[in-house]
Amino acid sequence: MRKQLWMIFGPIVCALVIIGAVFLAPFFTSTTSPAVWQNASSSMAANVLRGNSIKNAAIDSGEYVPFFGSSELSRIDSFHPSALAKAYDRNYTPFLLGAPGTQSLTQFMMMQSMETELENKPVVFIISPQWFVRDGLKEDYFNAYFSELQTYQWVLNIKNVTSSDQYLASRLLQYETVAKNQALVHVLKQIQQNQVPSGLSRTKLEFESRILAREDQLFSRFGLLSKQKKIDKAAKQLPQTYDYAALEKLANTQGKKSTSNNSFEIDNHFYTQRVKKNIHRLKGSQKNYNYLTSPEYGDFQLVLEELAKVHAKPLFIIPPVNEKWQAYTGLSPKMLNGFSQKINYQLHEQGFDQVVDFTKERTIPYFMADTIHLGWRGWLEADRYIEPFLTNEQPTPVYQLSNDFYSTDWQKVKPNHLPEKTEK
């Protein structure tokens, strides 16, 4: 009888033991291959953004600089930071940490998952005005990049609950994906109540965290759709010697050629696929858009606090909106200027003074590739700040953080009602 039972259940038991050993054993599967790093650095793959093993090792190596942003990072042309770094053999390679739909919550989770690797390091961060809509990060975008691994890591590292922890716990509880995870909900409610996570729910998250970390080590290097070949091709179109005047002329030439089928200076393919069929419906469609009131301001404060915590040296870039498209859709230039004023206040008041604000460069031809993404002239102009910032050693800024920027009052404040600037 025992032999028969073993014949039936023995293989199942053995399989479970093997699976348990693979996922829970301490031995490590390397994700430190330079080839893996190179493929991952331009892939913007969700498994890389949600995971830790590849991006952390690459940034820790010192060979890569994190570029945090969203969809603008995925649009490769000859003036993209990755192409310029490749063409002119810069002493840095961008590691693109963003994709369509990544905003401050996703960026914060990635940052806190690699605190040691980011410490005292330079960082480039692109702030999109379009993130700062009334309801903040949409459910679908949150779900696409929500990382249980990184969220558990944040929860389990809490020793003393801070105001930012309480803010983040409250924000996470607003999303349905989080609400379905009872153990996570329990610890988030503890954090809301100023309690360090404890009990069976914490134990469950600790166990699941080990499995997720092992899964990340085993599988994150698969399915990386690297853009390296596209970057290499784009880099070859540049002159051998860096000369800004020649590059500006080339950017104008490429921009004009690439936007020949419309009057908005929008990339031909983007216009045909995303705009043309809806062009009449889109006229005046953005006249009520408002980027001045949003929970994204609080989410962005999480990013700033994390950067300050690890003594990072960030360069912030604020892109404009395509002026011709802005006029057609009715998007208010006054509102965009007000956003610029408000976000600059939040940055500079806390000691984040390396800010490149292109809001008023919206009139420059071919500065944008489409409606909202930096293009040929835009990336080239950004490079005039990025290259010296990353090539030369930067002093560590002195930060003066304020919890006021988590408040709903700040999220709603209008630019003409900004507080008096503090003396430094």
C-alpha positions in Angstrom: 0.0 0.0 0.0 2.8 2.4 0.9 4.6 1.6 -2.3 1.5 2.3 -4.3 1.0 5.6 -2.5 4.6 6.6 -3.1 4.2 5.7 -6.8 1.3 8.1 -7.0 2.4 11.0 -4.7 6.2 10.5 -4.7 6.8 12.4 -8.0 4.6 15.3 -6.8 6.5 15.5 -3.5 9.9 15.4 -5.3 8.8 18.1 -7.7 7.7 20.3 -4.9 11.0 19.8 -3.1 13.0 20.7 -6.3 10.8 23.8 -6.9 11.2 24.9 -3.3 15.0 24.4 -3.5 15.2 26.4 -6.7 13.2 29.3 -5.4 14.3 29.4 -1.7 17.9 28.1 -1.8 20.6 30.8 -1.2 22.7 30.1 -4.3 22.6 32.9 -6.8 22.0 33.0 -10.6 24.1 35.7 -12.0 22.6 38.7 -13.7 25.8 40.6 -13.7 26.8 39.9 -17.3 27.8 43.0 -19.2 25.8 41.7 -22.2 22.7 41.4 -20.0 23.2 44.9 -18.7 23.6 46.3 -22.2 20.4 44.6 -23.5 18.5 45.7 -20.4 19.7 49.3 -20.4 17.6 50.2 -23.5 14.8 47.6 -23.2 12.6 49.5 -20.8 11.1 46.0 -20.1 8.6 45.7 -17.4 10.4 42.8 -15.8 13.5 45.0 -15.5 11.6 48.0 -14.1 9.7 45.8 -11.6 12.8 43.8 -10.7 16.0 44.5 -8.8 18.7 42.2 -9.9 19.7 43.5 -13.3 19.2 47.3 -12.9 20.8 47.3 -9.4 23.9 45.5 -10.6 24.3 47.7 -13.7 24.0 50.9 -11.7 26.3 49.6 -9.0 29.0 48.9 -11.7 29.4 52.6 -12.3 29.2 52.0 -16.0 25.6 53.1 -16.3 23.7 56.3 -15.3 20.0 55.9 -14.4 17.7 58.0 -16.7 14.3 58.1 -15.0 11.3 59.1 -17.1 8.4 57.8 -19.2 7.5 57.3 -22.8 10.0 59.9 -24.2 12.8 57.5 -23.4 11.4 54.9 -25.8 11.6 57.2 -28.9 15.1 56.5 -30.4 16.6 58.9 -32.9 20.2 60.2 -33.5 19.9 62.7 -30.7 18.6 60.4 -28.0 20.9 60.4 -25.0 21.8 56.8 -25.6 22.7 57.5 -29.3 24.8 60.5 -28.4 26.7 58.7 -25.6 27.4 55.8 -28.0 28.5 58.0 -31.0 30.9 60.1 -28.9 32.2 57.4 -26.6 31.1 59.2 -23.5 32.2 57.9 -20.1 28.6 57.0 -19.3 25.8 54.9 -20.8 22.2 55.7 -20.0 20.2 53.0 -18.3 16.6 53.9 -19.3 14.3 53.4 -16.3 10.9 54.4 -17.6 8.3 53.4 -20.2 4.9 54.7 -21.3 2.8 55.0 -18.1 5.6 55.2 -15.5 5.2 58.1 -13.2 6.4 59.2 -9.8 5.1 56.2 -7.8 6.8 53.7 -10.1 10.0 55.8 -10.1 10.0 56.0 -6.3 9.6 52.2 -5.9 12.5 51.6 -8.3 14.7 54.1 -6.4 14.1 52.8 -3.0 14.8 49.3 -4.3 18.4 50.3 -5.1 19.3 52.8 -2.4 22.9 51.5 -1.9 23.5 51.5 -5.7 22.2 55.1 -6.1 24.1 56.6 -3.1 26.1 59.7 -4.1 25.4 58.9 -7.8 24.3 61.3 -10.6 20.8 60.8 -11.9 18.8 62.3 -14.8 15.1 62.6 -14.2 12.6 63.8 -16.9 9.4 65.3 -15.4 6.4 65.1 -17.8 3.7 67.8 -17.1 1.1 65.3 -18.4 1.6 63.2 -15.2 0.0 65.9 -13.1 -3.6 65.3 -14.0 -6.5 65.6 -11.6 -6.5 62.0 -10.4 -2.7 61.3 -10.7 -1.5 57.9 -11.9 -4.2 55.9 -13.7 -5.1 52.4 -12.5 -4.0 50.8 -15.7 -0.6 52.4 -15.7 -0.2 51.6 -12.0 -1.0 47.9 -12.6 1.4 47.6 -15.6 4.4 48.5 -13.4 3.3 47.6 -9.9 6.1 45.6 -8.3 5.1 43.4 -5.4 8.8 42.7 -4.8 9.7 46.4 -4.5 6.6 47.2 -2.5 7.4 44.3 0.0 11.0 45.6 0.2 9.8 49.0 1.2 7.4 47.6 3.8 9.9 45.2 5.3 12.6 47.9 5.6 10.5 50.2 7.7 12.0 50.6 11.2 10.2 53.8 12.1 7.1 55.0 10.3 7.5 58.5 8.7 5.1 60.9 7.2 6.2 59.8 3.7 5.5 56.2 4.7 2.0 57.1 5.8 1.4 59.1 2.6 2.6 56.2 0.4 0.5 53.6 2.3 -2.6 55.8 1.8 -1.9 56.2 -1.9 -1.3 52.5 -2.5 -4.5 51.6 -0.8 -6.4 53.6 -3.5 -5.5 51.0 -6.2 -7.6 47.9 -6.8 -4.5 45.7 -7.4 -3.3 46.4 -3.9 -6.8 46.1 -2.4 -6.9 42.4 -3.5 -3.8 41.5 -1.5 -5.1 41.1 2.0 -1.7 40.7 3.7 -0.4 43.8 2.0 -3.6 45.8 2.9 -3.1 44.8 6.5 0.4 46.1 6.8 -0.4 49.2 4.9 -3.2 50.0 7.3 -0.7 49.5 10.2 1.6 52.0 8.5 -1.2 54.4 8.1 -1.8 54.2 11.9 1.9 54.9 12.5 2.7 51.3 13.4 5.7 49.3 12.1 4.4 46.3 10.2 4.2 43.2 12.3 2.3 39.9 12.7 1.3 37.1 10.4 0.8 39.5 7.4 4.4 40.7 7.7 5.6 37.1 7.9 3.7 36.2 4.8 5.2 39.1 2.9 8.7 38.1 4.0 8.2 34.6 2.6 6.7 35.9 -0.6 9.5 38.4 -0.9 12.1 35.7 -1.0 10.2 33.8 -3.7 9.8 37.0 -5.8 13.5 37.9 -5.4 14.5 34.4 -6.6 12.1 34.6 -9.5 13.7 38.0 -10.4 17.1 36.4 -10.4 16.1 33.5 -12.5 13.9 35.0 -15.1 14.4 38.8 -15.4 17.1 38.5 -18.1 14.7 36.7 -20.5 12.5 38.6 -23.0 14.6 41.8 -23.1 13.7 43.5 -26.3 16.8 45.6 -26.5 16.9 48.7 -28.6 20.6 48.6 -28.9 20.7 47.9 -32.7 18.4 50.9 -33.2 20.7 53.0 -31.0 23.8 51.9 -32.9 22.1 52.7 -36.2 21.0 56.1 -35.0 24.5 56.9 -33.7 26.1 56.1 -37.0 24.1 58.9 -38.6 26.0 61.5 -36.5 29.2 63.2 -37.6 32.4 61.6 -36.1 33.4 64.8 -34.3 31.0 66.5 -31.9 30.2 70.0 -33.3 27.0 71.6 -32.0 26.4 73.8 -35.0 26.7 70.8 -37.4 24.5 68.7 -35.1 21.9 71.4 -34.9 21.8 71.6 -38.7 21.4 67.8 -38.9 18.6 67.9 -36.3 16.7 70.4 -38.4 17.2 68.2 -41.5 16.1 65.0 -39.8 13.2 66.8 -38.1 11.9 68.4 -41.3 12.2 65.1 -43.2 10.5 63.1 -40.5 7.5 65.5 -40.1 6.6 66.0 -43.8 3.0 64.8 -43.8 1.5 67.2 -41.4 1.6 70.9 -40.3 2.1 70.2 -36.6 5.8 69.1 -36.8 4.7 65.7 -35.5 6.6 62.6 -36.6 5.0 61.1 -39.7 4.5 57.6 -38.3 3.0 59.0 -35.1 0.7 61.3 -36.9 -0.5 58.6 -39.3 -1.0 56.0 -36.6 -2.2 58.1 -33.6 -3.5 61.4 -34.8 -4.8 61.6 -38.4 -7.9 59.5 -38.0 -9.0 61.6 -35.0 -7.8 65.0 -36.1 -11.1 66.8 -36.2 -12.3 65.3 -33.0 -9.1 66.5 -31.2 -9.5 70.1 -32.1 -10.1 72.1 -28.9 -10.2 68.8 -26.9 -7.6 69.9 -24.3 -8.9 73.3 -23.4 -10.0 72.2 -19.9 -6.8 70.2 -19.1 -5.3 71.2 -15.8 -1.9 70.2 -14.5 -2.0 72.5 -11.4 -4.0 70.2 -9.1 -3.0 66.6 -8.7 -1.9 63.9 -6.2 1.1 63.6 -8.5 2.7 66.5 -6.6 2.7 64.3 -3.4 3.9 61.3 -5.4 6.8 63.4 -6.8 7.7 64.4 -3.3 8.4 60.7 -2.5 10.9 60.8 -5.4 12.6 63.9 -4.0 12.8 62.5 -0.5 14.3 59.3 -1.7 16.9 61.1 -3.8 17.8 63.3 -0.8 18.0 60.2 1.5 20.7 58.6 -0.7 22.5 61.9 -1.3 22.0 61.4 -5.1 22.9 64.2 -7.5 19.9 64.7 -9.8 19.5 66.7 -13.0 15.8 67.4 -13.7 14.6 68.1 -17.2 11.1 69.5 -17.9 10.0 69.2 -21.6 7.6 71.6 -23.3 4.5 70.8 -25.3 4.5 71.1 -29.1 3.2 74.6 -29.5 1.4 74.0 -32.8 -0.4 71.0 -31.3 -1.1 73.0 -28.1 -2.8 75.8 -30.0 -4.9 73.3 -32.0 -6.1 71.4 -29.0 -6.6 74.5 -26.9 -4.2 73.5 -24.2 -3.6 76.6 -22.1 -0.1 78.1 -22.3 -0.9 80.0 -19.1 -1.6 76.8 -17.3 1.6 75.2 -18.6 3.6 78.2 -17.4 1.8 77.9 -14.0 2.8 74.2 -13.8 6.4 75.2 -14.5 6.3 77.8 -11.8 4.8 75.3 -9.2 7.1 72.4 -9.9 10.2 74.6 -9.9 9.1 76.0 -6.5 8.8 72.4 -5.1 12.3 71.6 -6.4 14.2 74.8 -5.6 12.7 75.3 -2.2 14.1 71.9 -1.1 17.6 72.3 -2.6 17.1 70.6 -6.0 18.7 73.3 -8.0 19.9 71.4 -11.1 16.8 72.0 -13.2 16.6 72.5 -17.0 13.1 73.8 -17.8 12.2 73.8 -21.5 8.6 75.0 -21.0 9.2 78.2 -23.0 11.2 76.4 -25.8 7.9 75.2 -27.3 8.3 77.5 -30.2 11.6 76.0 -31.5 11.1 74.0 -34.7 11.6 70.2 -34.3 12.2 70.6 -30.6 9.5 68.0 -30.2 9.1 64.6 -32.0 5.3 64.6 -31.7 2.8 66.2 -29.4 4.6 65.9 -26.0 7.9 64.1 -26.5 11.3 65.6 -26.9 12.6 65.3 -30.5 15.7 66.1 -32.6 16.4 69.7 -31.4 15.0 69.0 -28.0 17.3 66.1 -27.2 20.3 67.9 -28.7 19.6 71.0 -26.5 19.1 68.7 -23.4 22.5 67.2 -24.2 24.1 70.6 -23.6 23.2 70.1 -20.0 23.3 66.3 -19.6 26.9 65.8 -21.0 28.7 68.3 -18.7 26.6 67.3 -15.8 27.5 63.6 -16.1 31.1 64.1 -17.3 32.1 66.4 -14.5 32.0 65.6 -10.8 29.1 67.3 -9.1 29.0 68.5 -5.5 26.4 66.8 -3.3 23.5 69.2 -2.8 22.3 70.3 0.6 18.6 69.4 0.9 15.9 71.0 3.1 12.9 68.7 2.8 9.4 69.7 3.9 6.4 67.4 4.6 4.1 70.2 3.5 4.6 69.0 -0.1 2.6 65.8 0.8 -0.4 67.8 1.8 -3.6 68.1 -0.2 -3.3 71.9 0.3 -0.1 71.8 -1.8 -1.6 69.5 -4.4 -4.3 72.1 -4.9 -2.4 75.4 -4.5 -2.4 77.7 -7.6 0.8 79.3 -8.9 -0.3 82.8 -8.0 -0.8 81.6 -4.4 2.6 80.1 -3.8 4.1 80.7 -0.4 7.0 83.2 0.0 10.3 81.7 -0.9 12.5 80.8 2.1 15.9 82.3 2.6 18.8 79.9 2.1 
